[in-house]
Amino acid sequence: MAVIGGSGEFPQFFLNQSQTWTPPMSGNVCIHVIGGGSGGAGRGGGPTTLYGGSGGGYCKKNYLAVTPAGNLSITVGGGGLGAVNTANGGAGGASYVSGAGLSATLTATGGTGGGYSIGPGAGGTAANGDVNNTGGVGASGGGAVGIYGTGAVGGAVATIAGTSDAAYSGGLICSAFGTICGGNPVQNLYKGSHQYGEHLGQSAGDLCGGGGITGNSNSSGRLMGGIGGTGAGGGGCYQNNSTTIGVGGRGGDGIVIIQYLPW
């Protein structure tokens, strides 16, 4: 499916599913490729070492001439699943763009899943673009997608989770003319002791890491890390009570954005 933004003669296309894309008109485009974020680790009882998921890689092609006669093959990587208790989060999928006018496939790999005892997963990488950035690694929260450099780290408990280095406000839909915008970052939460019911980490805006959550629930309690924004890692979850459930947050799906340019 393509979500179309922009206006007039310079539209932009937000492609969140794999497909063959036919340019609707001749012109010059900028292409942004983002891999899927990985899922956060979950932990129920035991040592407190755990990590949120890592951000996907970011690949940018500054300028490509396209016509309706030349298709592009689009692959969009999904976000990795969060883990349930003493497990590593799932890896994010890779995103690719290839086809007419490209001498090499634009590649942005997904983040490696957050670890509950083996350390943070690696951020996704990128290749063959004019810009190739690595995603941020997870900490308590998920790692961010890096647009101008390596993505931000997920942050510690009670601090901000991984924040996109793109200007954040309205998110990707505010992007235009060769630039993209992130959404709002979120807080990593500490819920204290003896919590009943279900408590969720904060879900992040585009390109920002999901919020981690830490606490000690009663037997009926459950904690779950926040969902990562587009391309970013899910929040980690540490549940100190071994008889209850701690679930890491899901990583954000990748995306391919194609923007027509006025030059």
VOKE-597460 format. One record per residue (C-alpha): x, y, z. Coordinates in steps of 0.2 Angstrom, whole numbers, plus 2048, in hexadecimal, padded with zeros to 3 digits. Layout:
<recs>
REC   u   v   w
REC   X   Y   Z
...
</recs>
This chain:
<recs>
REC   u   v   w
REC 800 800 800
REC 806 812 7FC
REC 801 820 807
REC 803 830 7FC
REC 808 841 803
REC 80E 851 7FC
REC 804 85C 7F1
REC 803 862 7DF
REC 810 85C 7D3
REC 81C 856 7E0
REC 814 847 7E9
REC 81C 83B 7F6
REC 819 829 7F8
REC 81A 820 809
REC 81C 80D 804
REC 818 802 813
REC 816 7F2 80A
REC 822 7E8 7FD
REC 81D 7EC 7EB
REC 822 7F0 7DA
REC 820 803 7D9
REC 81D 80C 7C8
REC 821 81F 7C8
REC 811 828 7C4
REC 81B 835 7BA
REC 82C 83A 7B4
REC 837 844 7C0
REC 844 843 7CD
REC 842 83B 7DE
REC 84A 839 7EE
REC 849 827 7F6
REC 84A 823 809
REC 84B 811 80E
REC 849 80C 820
REC 84B 7FA 827
REC 840 7F3 835
REC 843 7F6 847
REC 846 7E7 852
REC 83C 7E1 861
REC 840 7E5 873
REC 845 7D7 880
REC 839 7D1 88D
REC 83E 7CC 89E
REC 835 7C4 8AD
REC 840 7C3 8BC
REC 852 7C1 8BD
REC 860 7CE 8B9
REC 85B 7DF 8B3
REC 866 7DE 8A3
REC 85B 7E0 894
REC 85A 7EB 885
REC 84D 7F3 879
REC 84E 7EF 867
REC 859 7F8 85A
REC 855 804 84C
REC 855 7FF 83A
REC 862 806 82E
REC 85F 816 823
REC 863 817 811
REC 860 827 806
REC 862 829 7F4
REC 863 83C 7F1
REC 85E 83C 7DF
REC 857 830 7D2
REC 84F 834 7C1
REC 83F 829 7BF
REC 832 826 7B1
REC 822 81C 7B0
REC 82C 810 7A5
REC 838 80B 7B3
REC 831 801 7C2
REC 839 800 7D3
REC 839 7F0 7DE
REC 835 7F4 7F0
REC 837 7E9 7FF
REC 832 7EF 810
REC 838 7E7 820
REC 82C 7E4 82E
REC 830 7E8 841
REC 836 7DA 84C
REC 82B 7D3 85A
REC 82E 7D6 86C
REC 833 7C8 877
REC 82A 7C0 885
REC 834 7BD 895
REC 847 7B8 894
REC 848 7B9 882
REC 850 7C4 874
REC 845 7CF 869
REC 842 7CB 857
REC 84C 7D3 849
REC 845 7E0 83D
REC 844 7DC 82B
REC 84F 7E4 81D
REC 848 7F1 811
REC 84E 7F2 7FF
REC 84C 7FC 7EF
REC 852 7F7 7DE
REC 84E 7F9 7CC
REC 84F 806 7BE
REC 85D 813 7BF
REC 865 80B 7CF
REC 876 803 7CD
REC 875 7FB 7DE
REC 867 7F6 7E9
REC 863 803 7F7
REC 863 7F8 807
REC 85E 7FC 819
REC 85F 7ED 824
REC 855 7EA 834
REC 85B 7EC 846
REC 861 7DC 850
REC 855 7D7 85E
REC 857 7DE 86F
REC 860 7D2 87B
REC 85B 7CD 88D
REC 86C 7C8 892
REC 878 7C9 883
REC 879 7DC 881
REC 870 7E7 874
REC 86D 7E2 863
REC 876 7EB 855
REC 86D 7F9 84B
REC 868 7F6 839
REC 874 7FB 82C
REC 873 803 81A
REC 87C 802 80A
REC 87C 809 7F8
REC 874 81A 7FC
REC 87B 82B 7FC
REC 877 82A 80F
REC 879 81A 819
REC 876 81B 82B
REC 876 80D 839
REC 867 80C 845
REC 869 810 857
REC 86B 801 864
REC 85E 7FE 871
REC 860 802 884
REC 851 802 88F
REC 848 80A 880
REC 849 806 86E
REC 857 80D 863
REC 852 81B 856
REC 854 81C 843
REC 862 828 83F
REC 85F 834 830
REC 86F 83F 832
REC 87A 833 83B
REC 879 823 846
REC 869 821 84E
REC 867 826 861
REC 869 818 86E
REC 859 813 877
REC 85D 81C 888
REC 85C 816 89A
REC 84D 813 8A6
REC 844 824 8A9
REC 84C 82D 89B
REC 847 830 889
REC 847 821 87D
REC 851 822 86D
REC 84D 832 864
REC 84E 835 851
REC 85A 842 84C
REC 84E 848 83F
REC 843 857 844
REC 835 84F 84E
REC 823 856 84E
REC 816 84F 843
REC 820 840 83D
REC 823 839 82B
REC 813 841 824
REC 81C 852 826
REC 82A 84C 81A
REC 82E 855 809
REC 83B 859 7FC
REC 849 84D 801
REC 847 84E 814
REC 83D 843 820
REC 836 847 832
REC 835 83D 841
REC 828 83C 84E
REC 828 83F 861
REC 833 836 86D
REC 82D 82D 87C
REC 832 82A 88E
REC 839 81A 895
REC 82E 816 8A4
REC 831 80F 8B6
REC 821 808 8BE
REC 827 804 8CF
REC 822 7F5 8DA
REC 812 7EB 8DC
REC 809 7F1 8CC
REC 7F8 7E8 8C8
REC 7F1 7E7 8B6
REC 7FA 7EA 8A6
REC 806 7F8 8A3
REC 80C 7FD 892
REC 81C 807 88D
REC 819 816 882
REC 818 813 86F
REC 823 81F 865
REC 821 82B 857
REC 829 828 846
REC 83C 823 846
REC 83D 823 859
REC 83F 815 865
REC 831 80D 86F
REC 831 811 882
REC 838 804 88E
REC 82F 7FF 89E
REC 836 7F8 8AE
REC 82D 7F3 8BE
REC 828 7E6 8CA
REC 816 7E0 8C8
REC 80B 7D5 8D3
REC 806 7C4 8CC
REC 7F8 7CB 8C2
REC 803 7D9 8BA
REC 80B 7DA 8A9
REC 817 7E6 8A1
REC 819 7E9 88F
REC 826 7F4 886
REC 820 802 87A
REC 81F 7FF 867
REC 82D 807 85D
REC 829 815 850
REC 82C 812 83E
REC 83D 809 83C
REC 841 80A 84E
REC 844 7FD 85C
REC 836 7F8 868
REC 838 7FC 87B
REC 840 7EF 887
REC 836 7E8 896
REC 83D 7E3 8A6
REC 830 7DA 8B2
REC 838 7D7 8C3
REC 82B 7CA 8C8
REC 82F 7B9 8C1
REC 81D 7B3 8C2
REC 817 7C1 8B6
REC 81A 7C5 8A4
REC 826 7D2 89D
REC 824 7D5 88A
REC 82F 7E0 87F
REC 828 7EC 873
REC 826 7E9 860
REC 832 7F1 854
REC 82B 7FE 848
REC 829 7F8 836
REC 835 7FF 828
REC 82F 80A 81A
REC 834 811 809
REC 831 823 805
REC 832 82A 7F4
REC 831 83D 7F1
REC 830 846 7E1
REC 83B 855 7E1
REC 83A 866 7D9
REC 84B 866 7D2
</recs>
